[in-house]
Amino acid sequence: MAPKMALDVDDVLEDIGFGRFQVMLMGLCGMGWFVDAVEVSGLQYIFVTLDSEWGTSTADWGLLNSAKSVFSVMGALSFGVAADRHGRRPTFLAALALTCVTGAASALASNFAGLLVLRCLTNLGAGGILPIAISLVAEHLPPSWRESCMVLMHIFFTGGHVLAVLFSMTFVPSGMWR
């Protein structure tokens, strides 16, 4: 009987190469990072508008940002564990869906308390997106492509920040913050 050869995962990934699957994976994970960046940077541009509409203060925004940070950490930890137990793909999609649904619902908030709850739930999902997306990308790319693709992931994140600024410049002054 011939001895079994051990396969190195990186060698197998290198043999598979970089193709349509990897491009689609980069696009999906990159859009996850893009959405996360819009979430992280977009909200502060409407603080002044909401101060006049709802009577909020800087203390309210400090509470919101602190709570969002806590929920992001909770999301990273809980979705990370879930990804190890149930698989990266379904967990990534669940985190992305939670982020999108509760983020969109935030526009319907009629007071600060509602916004606080919805933004915390949004950040729970957003916190899960980043670590799962980077794991998916790192685990499915050939080693010769990994570094370049990790840089590209950060470009998606930066693009989300830029879009948030452009949206705020366009929509907030016209009263269309929702």
Phi, psi and chi 1 to 4 in degrees:
 res  aa     phi    psi   chi1   chi2   chi3   chi4
   1 MET       -  133.0 -171.9 -174.7  -83.1      -
   2 ALA   -76.6  143.5      -      -      -      -
   3 PRO   -68.5  144.1   21.8  -29.0      -      -
   4 LYS   -77.9  137.2  -67.7 -175.6  179.2 -177.8
   5 MET   -89.7  137.6  -69.1  179.9   34.1      -
   6 ALA   -80.1  135.1      -      -      -      -
   7 LEU  -101.2  137.2  -68.1  176.3      -      -
   8 ASP   -94.2  127.3 -179.2   49.5      -      -
   9 VAL   -58.0  -42.8  173.6      -      -      -
  10 ASP   -62.1  -37.3  -77.5  -17.2      -      -
  11 ASP   -65.2  -40.8  -70.1  -20.1      -      -
  12 VAL   -64.3  -45.1  172.1      -      -      -
  13 LEU   -61.6  -37.8  -72.0  171.0      -      -
  14 GLU   -66.0  -38.9 -161.1   63.1   56.2      -
  15 ASP   -65.9  -37.8  -71.9  -17.5      -      -
  16 ILE   -65.2  -41.3  -67.8  169.9      -      -
  17 GLY    86.7 -170.7      -      -      -      -
  18 PHE  -109.9  112.4 -170.7   87.4      -      -
  19 GLY  -134.1 -155.1      -      -      -      -
  20 ARG   -60.4  -41.2 -170.6  171.8   68.3 -162.6
  21 PHE   -59.4  -46.6  170.4   79.2      -      -
  22 GLN   -66.2  -36.9  -71.7   78.4   10.5      -
  23 VAL   -64.0  -45.3  169.2      -      -      -
  24 MET   -65.3  -39.8  -70.5  174.9   60.5      -
  25 LEU   -63.2  -44.2  179.7   68.2      -      -
  26 MET   -61.5  -42.3  -78.9  -64.7  -58.2      -
  27 GLY   -63.0  -46.0      -      -      -      -
  28 LEU   -66.1  -48.4 -179.4   62.4      -      -
  29 CYS   -67.1  -37.6  -69.0      -      -      -
  30 GLY   -63.7  -39.4      -      -      -      -
  31 MET   -67.3  -32.9  -71.3  -50.4  -63.9      -
  32 GLY   -60.8  -44.5      -      -      -      -
  33 TRP   -66.5  -37.6  -86.9   40.2      -      -
  34 PHE   -60.1  -48.7 -176.1   88.7      -      -
  35 VAL   -61.2  -40.9  166.0      -      -      -
  36 ASP   -62.2  -41.0 -168.7  -73.4      -      -
  37 ALA   -66.3  -39.3      -      -      -      -
  38 VAL   -61.6  -42.1  170.9      -      -      -
  39 GLU   -61.7  -46.0  154.8   53.4   31.0      -
  40 VAL   -65.5  -40.8  168.0      -      -      -
  41 SER  -103.6  -14.7   63.0      -      -      -
  42 GLY   -79.1  -32.0      -      -      -      -
  43 LEU   -67.2  -38.0 -169.3   61.6      -      -
  44 GLN   -63.4  -16.0   53.1  -97.2   32.1      -
  45 TYR   -75.5  -13.0  -64.4  108.6      -      -
  46 ILE  -105.9    3.5   63.4  167.2      -      -
  47 PHE   -56.0  -47.4  -72.8  172.9      -      -
  48 VAL   -63.3  -41.7  173.2      -      -      -
  49 THR   -61.0  -44.2  -57.2      -      -      -
  50 LEU   -72.3  -28.4  -68.3 -179.7      -      -
  51 ASP   -58.7  -41.6  -75.0  -13.7      -      -
  52 SER   -77.4  -33.2   64.2      -      -      -
  53 GLU   -78.9  -42.4  -76.2 -172.5   28.8      -
  54 TRP  -108.8   -9.8  -68.0  -11.1      -      -
  55 GLY    75.3   27.2      -      -      -      -
  56 THR   -76.4  168.0   50.4      -      -      -
  57 SER  -133.0  175.9   66.8      -      -      -
  58 THR   -63.4  -29.0   54.8      -      -      -
  59 ALA   -64.6  -38.9      -      -      -      -
  60 ASP   -62.9  -43.1  -66.3  -38.1      -      -
  61 TRP   -69.9  -32.6  -58.4  122.5      -      -
  62 GLY   -64.1  -42.9      -      -      -      -
  63 LEU   -61.5  -45.9  171.9   64.3      -      -
  64 LEU   -60.3  -49.0  178.2   70.1      -      -
  65 ASN   -65.4  -37.3  -76.8  -35.6      -      -
  66 SER   -65.3  -45.7  -63.4      -      -      -
  67 ALA   -63.4  -41.6      -      -      -      -
  68 LYS   -59.4  -40.6  -76.0  173.9   43.8  179.9
  69 SER   -64.9  -43.8  -64.1      -      -      -
  70 VAL   -61.5  -44.6  168.7      -      -      -
  71 PHE   -68.8  -29.9  -86.8   79.6      -      -
  72 SER   -63.8  -43.8  -73.5      -      -      -
  73 VAL   -64.2  -44.2  171.2      -      -      -
  74 MET   -60.5  -39.2  -70.6  171.0   45.1      -
  75 GLY   -65.5  -43.2      -      -      -      -
  76 ALA   -61.2  -44.0      -      -      -      -
  77 LEU   -69.5  -48.7  -66.3  172.6      -      -
  78 SER   -70.8  -43.0   60.1      -      -      -
  79 PHE   -71.4  -30.1  -81.2  102.8      -      -
  80 GLY   -63.8  -45.0      -      -      -      -
  81 VAL   -64.6  -43.9  169.3      -      -      -
  82 ALA   -60.9  -37.8      -      -      -      -
  83 ALA   -64.6  -38.1      -      -      -      -
  84 ASP   -68.5  -33.1  -71.7  -20.3      -      -
  85 ARG   -85.8  -39.6  -71.6 -168.0  179.2  152.0
  86 HIS  -114.3   -3.2  -54.1  -69.5      -      -
  87 GLY   106.6  147.0      -      -      -      -
  88 ARG   -70.3  -43.7  -54.7 -132.4 -171.9  -72.0
  89 ARG   -60.6  -55.3 -178.4  177.7  178.2  -95.6
  90 PRO   -64.2  -33.5   15.1  -23.3      -      -
  91 THR   -71.6  -39.4  -51.3      -      -      -
  92 PHE   -61.3  -45.9  175.1   77.5      -      -
  93 LEU   -64.7  -36.2  -66.3  174.5      -      -
  94 ALA   -66.0  -43.4      -      -      -      -
  95 ALA   -64.2  -41.5      -      -      -      -
  96 LEU   -65.3  -42.2 -171.6   58.5      -      -
  97 ALA   -64.6  -44.0      -      -      -      -
  98 LEU   -60.2  -43.3  178.4   62.8      -      -
  99 THR   -62.5  -47.0  -57.6      -      -      -
 100 CYS   -67.9  -45.7  -67.7      -      -      -
 101 VAL   -67.0  -49.3  168.5      -      -      -
 102 THR   -73.6  -29.5   55.4      -      -      -
 103 GLY   -64.8  -44.1      -      -      -      -
 104 ALA   -66.9  -38.1      -      -      -      -
 105 ALA   -65.3  -24.8      -      -      -      -
 106 SER   -59.4  -31.1  -63.9      -      -      -
 107 ALA   -66.5  -18.1      -      -      -      -
 108 LEU   -92.9   -3.4  -56.9  174.8      -      -
 109 ALA   -60.8  135.5      -      -      -      -
 110 SER  -105.9   -3.3   58.8      -      -      -
 111 ASN  -155.3  172.6   57.7   37.4      -      -
 112 PHE   -65.2  -40.6  178.9   75.7      -      -
 113 ALA   -60.8  -43.2      -      -      -      -
 114 GLY   -63.7  -42.3      -      -      -      -
 115 LEU   -63.2  -41.1 -176.4   67.7      -      -
 116 LEU   -59.5  -48.4  177.7   65.9      -      -
 117 VAL   -62.8  -47.5  168.9      -      -      -
 118 LEU   -66.0  -38.7  -71.5  167.2      -      -
 119 ARG   -71.0  -32.2  -64.7  -39.5  -73.2 -176.8
 120 CYS   -65.2  -43.8  -74.8      -      -      -
 121 LEU   -65.1  -37.9  -68.4  173.3      -      -
 122 THR   -60.8  -44.0  -57.9      -      -      -
 123 ASN   -72.9  -25.2  -88.2   71.3      -      -
 124 LEU   -59.5  -46.9 -174.8   69.6      -      -
 125 GLY   -69.3  -43.3      -      -      -      -
 126 ALA   -63.1  -36.1      -      -      -      -
 127 GLY   -63.3  -29.7      -      -      -      -
 128 GLY   -79.8  -24.4      -      -      -      -
 129 ILE   -64.1  -49.1  -70.8  173.5      -      -
 130 LEU   -59.5  -54.7  -64.8  179.6      -      -
 131 PRO   -67.5  -33.7   19.9  -28.2      -      -
 132 ILE   -71.3  -41.6  -63.9  170.9      -      -
 133 ALA   -61.9  -43.7      -      -      -      -
 134 ILE   -67.7  -34.3 -155.3   72.6      -      -
 135 SER   -66.9  -44.6  -64.6      -      -      -
 136 LEU   -58.3  -46.7  -83.1  168.7      -      -
 137 VAL   -65.3  -47.6  168.8      -      -      -
 138 ALA   -64.2  -34.4      -      -      -      -
 139 GLU   -80.0  -17.0  -69.4  170.4   -5.3      -
 140 HIS  -114.4    4.3  -70.9   87.1      -      -
 141 LEU  -105.3  144.0  -69.0  177.0      -      -
 142 PRO   -62.6  144.5  -12.7   21.9      -      -
 143 PRO   -53.3  -32.6  -23.7   30.8      -      -
 144 SER   -69.4  -16.2   60.6      -      -      -
 145 TRP  -107.0  -13.4  -74.8   85.0      -      -
 146 ARG   -57.8  -51.0 -110.0 -178.5 -130.4  143.5
 147 GLU   -61.8  -44.7  -67.8  171.7    1.8      -
 148 SER   -62.7  -40.4  -60.6      -      -      -
 149 CYS   -71.4  -31.5  -70.2      -      -      -
 150 MET   -65.5  -38.6  -66.4  -58.3  151.2      -
 151 VAL   -63.8  -42.2  170.6      -      -      -
 152 LEU   -61.0  -37.4 -177.4   59.0      -      -
 153 MET   -59.1  -40.0  -68.0  -68.6  -72.8      -
 154 HIS   -69.4  -29.9  -70.2  -78.4      -      -
 155 ILE   -67.2  -38.4  -67.7  171.1      -      -
 156 PHE   -58.3  -44.0  -85.1  103.4      -      -
 157 PHE   -62.6  -45.5 -162.1   80.3      -      -
 158 THR   -62.5  -39.0  -56.5      -      -      -
 159 GLY   -60.7  -36.9      -      -      -      -
 160 GLY   -63.7  -40.0      -      -      -      -
 161 HIS   -62.9  -44.2  -78.7  -70.5      -      -
 162 VAL   -62.8  -42.7  169.9      -      -      -
 163 LEU   -62.5  -39.8 -178.3   67.0      -      -
 164 ALA   -60.9  -41.1      -      -      -      -
 165 VAL   -66.0  -45.2  169.6      -      -      -
 166 LEU   -62.9  -41.9  -67.1  174.3      -      -
 167 PHE   -62.0  -42.7  -86.1    5.0      -      -
 168 SER   -65.8  -36.7   69.6      -      -      -
 169 MET   -69.0  -30.1  -69.3  170.7   53.6      -
 170 THR   -87.6  -46.7  -56.0      -      -      -
 171 PHE   -98.6  -34.7  -62.7  114.8      -      -
 172 VAL   -64.6  -45.8  173.3      -      -      -
 173 PRO   -61.3  -26.9  -22.6   32.2      -      -
 174 SER   -89.7    4.6   63.1      -      -      -
 175 GLY    80.3   13.1      -      -      -      -
 176 MET  -101.4   44.8  -62.9  173.6   50.0      -
 177 TRP   -68.3  -23.8   66.6  -91.8      -      -
 178 ARG   -73.5      -  -67.7 -174.5 -172.1  -94.1
